[in-house]
Amino acid sequence: MSLPAIAIVGGTGNLGAAIAWRLARAGYPVVIGSRSADGAQKTAAELGHDLSGATNIDAAAGADIVIVTVPFAAQDATLRDIAPHVVGKIVVDTTVPLVPPKVMRVQLPAEGSAALRAQAALGEGVTVVSAFHNVAAHKLAKDVDVGCDVLVFGDDKAARGQVVALADAMGLRGLHGGALCNSAAAEALTSILIFLNKTYKVDGAGIRITGDLIPPTD
């Protein structure tokens, strides 16, 4: 079975580059997207593993699954740019609604979460899944066991399952977190993790779900 083609929109940033590197290393065909094709190609060459680079629009147009890894301030404009090219596809939104300078305070948008904001921007023809909110990018970029769970949210269970599989392939543990609206919990938790990092001098705190989890069978 062939693996789906992945586009990382905003892939020259820390989180995007780390996700691209992990997925490419796991054998997925990955294109790094950026506003500048030259910048994307430079990052792809630096990361290796047969990664390639293109503009955000071209990367999204050629992919089966599109992962958006841009800051909250750039989310709306980026999603509207790629919207015509992702109809019928899964778009994974990683956006955390951090509003500097008070990034240690939860500040969810009026829509309830960045994920719901993404769904509104992209429309009903796009399946939005949200994930990768609580994993430290600098750890993900290293060849180490990050030791972090990834909560995956979406209204389409099958689509969630595909993103859970991506997280697993990256050496993390992907877990179904329920409906897309539940993404608010993980988005808010990021500000708390930033606070914990500062208060307890943690090098990139993450989350682990305790207990013996039995994977869903349907």
C-alpha positions in Angstrom: 0.0 0.0 0.0 1.4 3.4 -1.0 1.7 6.1 1.6 -0.2 9.3 1.2 1.7 12.4 -0.1 2.1 15.0 2.6 2.5 18.8 2.2 3.8 20.8 5.2 2.4 24.3 4.7 4.7 26.7 6.6 7.3 24.0 6.6 10.3 26.2 7.0 9.4 27.0 10.6 10.6 24.9 13.5 7.5 22.7 13.9 6.9 22.2 10.2 10.5 21.3 9.5 10.6 18.8 12.3 7.3 17.1 11.2 8.6 17.0 7.6 11.9 15.4 8.7 10.2 12.8 10.9 7.6 11.8 8.2 10.2 11.7 5.4 12.4 9.6 7.5 9.5 7.2 8.0 9.1 6.8 4.3 6.4 9.3 3.4 6.7 11.5 0.3 6.8 15.0 1.8 6.9 18.4 0.2 7.8 21.4 2.3 5.8 24.5 1.5 6.6 28.1 2.1 5.7 31.5 0.8 9.0 31.3 -1.1 9.7 28.2 -3.2 13.5 29.0 -2.9 13.2 29.1 0.9 11.3 25.8 1.0 13.8 24.1 -1.4 16.7 25.3 0.8 15.1 23.8 3.9 14.3 20.6 2.1 17.9 20.2 1.0 19.2 20.8 4.5 16.9 18.2 6.0 17.5 15.5 3.3 15.5 12.3 3.1 14.3 13.1 -0.4 12.3 16.1 0.8 11.4 18.7 -1.8 10.2 22.3 -1.6 7.6 24.4 -3.3 5.3 27.3 -2.6 2.5 26.7 0.0 -0.1 26.6 -2.8 1.8 24.2 -5.0 2.7 21.9 -2.1 -1.0 21.8 -1.0 -2.3 21.2 -4.5 -0.1 18.1 -5.0 -0.7 16.5 -1.6 -3.2 14.0 -0.2 -2.9 15.3 3.3 -1.9 18.9 4.1 -0.4 19.8 7.5 -0.6 23.6 8.3 2.2 24.7 10.7 2.0 28.5 10.7 1.7 30.9 13.7 -1.8 32.0 14.8 -1.3 35.5 13.2 -0.8 33.9 9.8 -3.4 31.2 10.0 -6.3 32.9 8.4 -4.4 34.3 5.4 -2.6 31.0 4.8 -5.8 28.9 4.9 -7.5 31.2 2.5 -4.6 30.9 0.1 -4.7 27.1 0.0 -8.5 26.7 0.3 -9.1 26.2 -3.4 -6.4 23.5 -3.6 -7.5 21.3 -0.6 -11.1 20.6 -1.4 -11.8 16.9 -0.7 -8.6 16.5 1.3 -7.6 16.2 5.0 -6.1 19.4 6.4 -4.3 19.0 9.7 -4.2 22.3 11.6 -1.5 22.6 14.3 -2.3 26.2 15.1 -2.1 27.3 18.7 -3.8 30.7 19.4 -0.9 32.3 21.2 -1.2 36.1 21.4 2.2 37.7 22.4 3.3 38.9 24.7 1.0 37.0 27.1 1.6 33.5 25.7 1.3 31.9 29.1 -2.3 32.9 29.3 -5.1 31.0 27.5 -6.6 33.2 24.8 -8.9 31.1 22.6 -10.4 32.9 19.6 -14.1 33.9 19.3 -14.8 30.7 17.2 -13.9 28.6 20.3 -10.6 27.2 19.0 -8.1 27.7 16.2 -9.3 24.4 14.7 -12.9 25.6 14.4 -11.6 28.8 12.9 -9.7 26.7 10.3 -12.9 24.7 9.4 -14.8 27.9 8.9 -12.1 29.4 6.7 -11.8 26.2 4.6 -15.5 25.3 4.3 -17.4 22.1 4.4 -15.6 20.5 1.4 -12.4 20.1 3.5 -12.0 17.7 6.4 -10.1 19.5 9.1 -8.2 17.5 11.8 -6.2 19.2 14.5 -3.1 17.8 16.2 0.6 18.4 17.3 -0.2 21.2 19.7 1.7 19.9 22.7 4.9 18.6 21.3 8.1 20.6 21.5 9.4 21.3 18.0 13.1 21.4 19.1 12.8 17.9 20.5 10.9 16.6 17.5 13.8 17.8 15.3 16.2 15.5 17.0 16.8 11.8 16.7 15.5 11.1 20.2 12.5 9.5 21.9 10.3 12.6 22.5 8.1 10.7 25.0 5.0 12.7 24.1 1.4 11.8 23.3 -0.4 13.6 20.5 -4.1 14.2 20.9 -5.9 14.2 17.5 -9.2 15.9 17.0 -11.7 15.8 14.2 -15.4 15.1 13.4 -14.5 12.4 10.9 -13.2 9.3 12.8 -11.4 7.8 9.7 -9.6 11.0 9.0 -8.5 11.2 12.7 -7.2 7.7 12.3 -5.0 8.7 9.4 -3.5 11.5 11.5 -3.0 9.2 14.5 -1.1 6.9 12.1 1.1 9.8 11.1 1.9 10.6 14.7 2.8 7.0 15.3 5.1 6.9 12.3 6.9 9.9 13.7 7.8 8.0 16.8 5.1 9.6 19.0 1.8 8.1 20.3 -1.2 9.4 18.5 -4.5 9.3 20.4 -8.0 10.0 19.3 -9.2 13.1 21.3 -12.7 13.3 19.9 -14.6 15.9 18.0 -12.9 18.9 16.4 -14.4 21.3 19.1 -12.4 19.4 21.7 -9.2 20.8 20.2 -9.8 23.8 22.4 -8.5 21.8 25.3 -5.1 21.0 23.7 -4.8 24.5 22.3 -5.3 26.0 25.7 -2.9 23.5 27.3 -0.1 24.8 25.2 -0.1 28.1 27.2 0.0 26.1 30.4 2.9 24.0 29.2 4.8 27.2 28.4 4.1 28.4 31.9 5.4 25.1 33.3 8.5 25.3 31.2 9.3 28.7 32.6 8.3 28.0 36.2 9.9 24.6 36.6 12.8 25.1 34.1 11.5 22.2 31.9 13.1 21.7 28.4 9.9 21.4 26.5 7.2 19.9 28.7 4.7 17.6 26.9 1.8 15.3 27.9 1.4 11.6 28.5 -1.9 9.9 29.1 -1.7 7.4 31.9 -3.4 4.0 32.1 -3.6 0.9 29.8 -5.2 2.2 26.6 -6.8 -0.4 24.4 -6.8 0.8 20.8 -10.2 1.2 19.1 -11.0 -1.6 16.7 -13.5 0.1 14.4 
